[in-house]
Amino acid sequence: MKTKIKDLKQCYRQLGYEHYHVRVFEDYAYYFQNRAYMNEQRILKIDSNGNQQALQGDITMSLFKEYLGTQLTSIQKYYYDGPTYSNIGGANPGIKTQRMLGIEFIGVCDIYSDIEVLTLAQKTLSSFDRPYIIEIAVSGFLEKIIGKLHLDEQEEAQLLDAVAYKKSTVISDVFSKIEDNFLEGYLEFIQMLLTVRGNFKEVLKKIMVADNFGLTTEISDYLQEIAKFLPGDQSEMQLDFSLKNQQNYYDGIMFRGYLENISYPILRGGRSRISDVQYTNTVSSVGFSFVLDDKLWTFFKKEQPKIEYLILYKEMSLKLVEYLEKLQKKGVSIIVLPQSSMVGNKMDQAYTRYEHIIYFDKEGAGVTCF
């Protein structure tokens, strides 16, 4: 796992991304100014000068702050590896810590920067040698389409929720109640847009063929450019307009990535455009963050290859040394430990990690467990 992360950082550096040192604390005033882009309350402390400081909650926001304090004509490319902190409510309140690995391409708003970041997102997920998918959408498109149905506020919120959580029955129910004063096929096409998902190229072709109303004209040219320049057969790339804009700062492409057997999105990213109150300027950027939490580490720790021999000795002896030399000549992998070290559940874990467990006393090799 550590080697994979090291290799990914080298990959980022090769494309000009510089290391950004993540701070543990950020000025609370900055978070307060940008609270429209934040989904949670921050965890505060008071420093020795009486200033309010907040535990790092969003590394991207800190990057924007640093960029806005520099010459805005410059282009900055950063990668980072550091912790974020958030409040946990409910019955067991506390502080949740997550380690994040990510990149940010700041100061450019064009198709190339979007493609570069998407390609690096692909490389990041594919480096873990297991199936993955990346779901892609365009921020604001879903809300714009639903707005054309002229629903009241409650109905619109209900439909947005149903689309985001893929509640097909609720979606059908909402559409059945809409008074159809539209062109023939209009409502059916909108319902298809809200529910269709799958292979990026195939879904894009499907909606372009079916759009007789010009509803997707604004984004179809952009998505065709994405499809044209992304590497490989794109079988892992999916188009899904139901993606919810979890961070309010997404403004353009947004995406999330999954690894096999991990139920939550382990990678999130997209294009953002944020105006900073203090500097009265706007940042345009595209990037992603990848979660390196305990579940991921545990997941890959389970994938360690088995070691062939575990030798458990009671006392050190020449016969033990001779026996180990014989095994080494065979080219097998060996771990040698005192029997006293394997107590309790450590022995249970050993049965899953080692192909053969051999007890060794002063007289020689003893019982072979399996």
FENGIUR-V353128 format. One record per residue. RES is the residue in one letter. D_CENTER is the distance of its C-alpha to the mean C-alpha in Angstrom with 2 decimals. Layout:
{{RES & D_CENTER} {RES & D_CENTER}}
//
This chain:
{{M & 15.83} {K & 17.22} {T & 18.60} {K & 15.40} {I & 13.88} {K & 17.29} {D & 17.40} {L & 14.15} {K & 15.64} {Q & 18.84} {C & 17.34} {Y & 16.11} {R & 19.58} {Q & 21.35} {L & 20.18} {G & 21.45} {Y & 18.56} {E & 20.15} {H & 18.96} {Y & 18.49} {H & 19.71} {V & 17.86} {R & 20.56} {V & 20.71} {F & 22.67} {E & 22.87} {D & 25.92} {Y & 25.82} {A & 27.86} {Y & 25.01} {Y & 22.64} {F & 25.62} {Q & 26.32} {N & 22.82} {R & 22.56} {A & 22.23} {Y & 18.64} {M & 17.79} {N & 17.33} {E & 18.69} {Q & 21.78} {R & 21.52} {I & 23.03} {L & 26.16} {K & 28.74} {I & 31.89} {D & 32.50} {S & 36.00} {N & 36.83} {G & 36.16} {N & 33.01} {Q & 30.11} {Q & 26.89} {A & 23.49} {L & 20.93} {Q & 17.92} {G & 15.74} {D & 13.84} {I & 13.85} {T & 13.79} {M & 16.90} {S & 18.61} {L & 18.11} {F & 19.73} {K & 22.50} {E & 23.28} {Y & 23.37} {L & 25.60} {G & 27.97} {T & 28.57} {Q & 30.27} {L & 28.37} {T & 29.60} {S & 27.53} {I & 24.23} {Q & 21.72} {K & 18.78} {Y & 16.86} {Y & 14.32} {Y & 13.70} {D & 13.09} {G & 14.10} {P & 14.14} {T & 13.73} {Y & 16.09} {S & 16.66} {N & 19.55} {I & 19.81} {G & 22.66} {G & 24.60} {A & 26.93} {N & 25.28} {P & 24.31} {G & 22.81} {I & 20.12} {K & 16.56} {T & 15.13} {Q & 11.58} {R & 11.17} {M & 8.70} {L & 8.85} {G & 8.82} {I & 11.52} {E & 13.71} {F & 16.64} {I & 19.16} {G & 22.52} {V & 22.34} {C & 21.91} {D & 22.57} {I & 21.45} {Y & 21.22} {S & 18.61} {D & 16.41} {I & 17.06} {E & 16.48} {V & 12.97} {L & 12.14} {T & 13.98} {L & 12.14} {A & 8.75} {Q & 10.96} {K & 12.45} {T & 9.50} {L & 8.66} {S & 12.46} {S & 13.40} {F & 12.80} {D & 15.68} {R & 14.79} {P & 14.32} {Y & 11.14} {I & 10.94} {I & 9.56} {E & 11.12} {I & 12.83} {A & 15.15} {V & 17.28} {S & 17.34} {G & 20.72} {F & 21.90} {L & 21.61} {E & 23.57} {K & 26.05} {I & 26.83} {I & 27.33} {G & 29.51} {K & 31.90} {L & 32.85} {H & 34.71} {L & 33.59} {D & 34.36} {E & 31.72} {Q & 31.43} {E & 31.20} {E & 28.56} {A & 26.36} {Q & 27.00} {L & 26.05} {L & 22.82} {D & 21.81} {A & 23.05} {V & 21.14} {A & 17.77} {Y & 18.38} {K & 20.22} {K & 23.56} {S & 25.80} {T & 29.00} {V & 28.52} {I & 27.78} {S & 30.96} {D & 32.90} {V & 32.06} {F & 33.07} {S & 36.24} {K & 37.40} {I & 36.98} {E & 40.37} {D & 40.30} {N & 42.05} {F & 39.78} {L & 40.49} {E & 40.62} {G & 37.24} {Y & 35.36} {L & 33.96} {E & 33.13} {F & 31.13} {I & 29.13} {Q & 28.44} {M & 27.24} {L & 24.82} {L & 23.35} {T & 22.97} {V & 22.55} {R & 19.40} {G & 19.12} {N & 19.51} {F & 18.91} {K & 22.43} {E & 24.25} {V & 23.04} {L & 23.69} {K & 27.14} {K & 27.84} {I & 27.32} {M & 29.23} {V & 32.14} {A & 32.25} {D & 32.05} {N & 35.69} {F & 35.03} {G & 33.05} {L & 30.10} {T & 27.45} {T & 29.49} {E & 27.62} {I & 24.23} {S & 25.46} {D & 26.64} {Y & 23.34} {L & 21.42} {Q & 24.16} {E & 23.60} {I & 19.90} {A & 21.13} {K & 23.89} {F & 22.10} {L & 18.93} {P & 19.82} {G & 20.60} {D & 21.48} {Q & 18.22} {S & 18.45} {E & 14.69} {M & 14.40} {Q & 15.23} {L & 16.79} {D & 16.36} {F & 18.01} {S & 17.32} {L & 13.86} {K & 14.47} {N & 14.13} {Q & 12.64} {Q & 13.43} {N & 16.93} {Y & 16.67} {Y & 15.09} {D & 18.13} {G & 17.81} {I & 15.14} {M & 11.82} {F & 9.13} {R & 6.18} {G & 5.52} {Y & 7.10} {L & 9.11} {E & 12.72} {N & 13.98} {I & 10.89} {S & 11.46} {Y & 8.59} {P & 5.39} {I & 3.15} {L & 1.11} {R & 4.30} {G & 7.51} {G & 11.19} {R & 14.73} {S & 16.27} {R & 19.90} {I & 21.08} {S & 24.70} {D & 25.60} {V & 28.70} {Q & 30.12} {Y & 30.10} {T & 30.50} {N & 28.39} {T & 25.35} {V & 22.24} {S & 20.54} {S & 17.27} {V & 14.25} {G & 11.05} {F & 7.30} {S & 5.56} {F & 3.86} {V & 5.32} {L & 8.67} {D & 10.56} {D & 13.87} {K & 12.98} {L & 11.09} {W & 14.08} {T & 16.51} {F & 15.19} {F & 15.88} {K & 18.95} {K & 20.43} {E & 20.28} {Q & 22.77} {P & 25.83} {K & 29.00} {I & 31.61} {E & 34.99} {Y & 37.33} {L & 37.24} {I & 40.70} {L & 41.74} {Y & 44.96} {K & 47.39} {E & 49.26} {M & 49.00} {S & 51.64} {L & 52.74} {K & 52.26} {L & 48.57} {V & 48.29} {E & 50.22} {Y & 48.06} {L & 44.85} {E & 46.45} {K & 47.19} {L & 43.62} {Q & 42.35} {K & 44.80} {K & 43.24} {G & 39.90} {V & 38.06} {S & 35.30} {I & 36.72} {I & 35.90} {V & 38.99} {L & 38.98} {P & 41.79} {Q & 42.29} {S & 42.20} {S & 38.48} {M & 37.49} {V & 38.11} {G & 36.61} {N & 33.22} {K & 32.82} {M & 35.21} {D & 33.27} {Q & 30.13} {A & 32.38} {Y & 33.39} {T & 29.90} {R & 29.37} {Y & 32.81} {E & 34.89} {H & 38.20} {I & 39.25} {I & 42.72} {Y & 44.83} {F & 47.21} {D & 50.35} {K & 53.18} {E & 54.84} {G & 51.98} {A & 49.05} {G & 49.12} {V & 47.23} {T & 44.42} {C & 41.99} {F & 40.46}}
//
